Amino acid sequence: MKIADVVLVEVEGEFEVEKPVNEERIAQPLDIYPEFGELGAGAPPRPGQKVPHKDVYLEVRTEEGVTGVFGPVDGPHAMILRSEMREFVVGRDPLAIEKLWDMLLRRNRHGRGGYYMMALSALDCALWDLKGKALGQPVYRLLGGPVQDPVPAYASMLGFSLEPEKLAARAREYKSKGYQAQKWFFRYGPGDGGEGAGRNVQMVSVVREAVGEDAALMFDAFNSWDVPYAVEIGRRIARFRPAWLEEPVPVDRTNALRTIRERTGIPIATGEHLYTRWQVRDLLEARCADVIQADPDWCGGISELVKIAAVCSAYDVPLCPHGHSLHAALHVAAACPRTVLPQVEFLVLHQKRKQRFMKGYLEPQVGAIRPPEAPGLGIEVDPEKVSARREIE
């Protein structure tokens, strides 16, 4: 079997909005500058309103007619796939995934992170989809599963309103749907002063009261804090027993992460912006993280997430993959023991948009989710949802 082409396909359609994607924005690193404090705070589309939508999917086509698919793929690294990687992999064996991964990493000395690694991740995931289709098996079985079926998922509440009454109602609603854990996102950072800090603490208090003492609660600061602010907020919310505090500062500030961890006593989660097993190993050696959140869309694909899971297992630190998309992480999770990979992230408001063009809808039932049984990853674009389709040159 040989790779015949690597193609980016843009699909377009119109969709009715079921609910706003963002009722509230999260804290952003740029918020310390007043002119960026309301970035992205515009009015969202109304429920019932029809909106145009475009996505890009990667197709790895073979001479034998088997095609691997992955997506949606974001713009910057989509271009790397087309301009840098396509010519290198055409004519090669698509089932030799490990060899292709290693060659592409060695080929670009600046490619150990950022958009190049994201492009490699998308290609790797598409190759696993192709391999599953060629062998007639879902990817999780090729990885050694099933181990977990179904896989626990936590409700990631990005975009929901933080107005106290709505916040409490939503937290209770998703607990009643069977989710054993929820993650909420801080709105305020150091540039918002004492009032913003108080509102952050209030959010944690309201959610804890709404779901009771037994539910796991996680809170995400999106790289937007500094050490003094994180320590202050951490000490004020510690009594509410967060399961983790996520990305209080960027992942490369290992001393800062370790300081926050030690001074607050709250577990630290980070790693969605890490690339490769070596960066994960260095973070674990620095003893500054309690949960690793590598994302198969970014860290190097399915091939690398499996290796990262092994590294985390060796350090007895759980891997909870970041939920940029769902299919790839779910297949890896289904092939790992729960002690290694205890749960996946389900972005409640955003997954509908990410899966708009796909056949079916992959979502948890009673707080857990089964991987697709179709050969490959189970990603299939539904032609009935596509009004226009073009290959990107």
Order of alpha helices (4+ residues) and beta strands (2+ residues): beta-beta-beta-alpha-alpha-alpha-alpha-alpha-beta-alpha-beta-alpha-beta-alpha-beta-alpha-beta-alpha-beta-alpha-alpha-beta-alpha-beta-beta
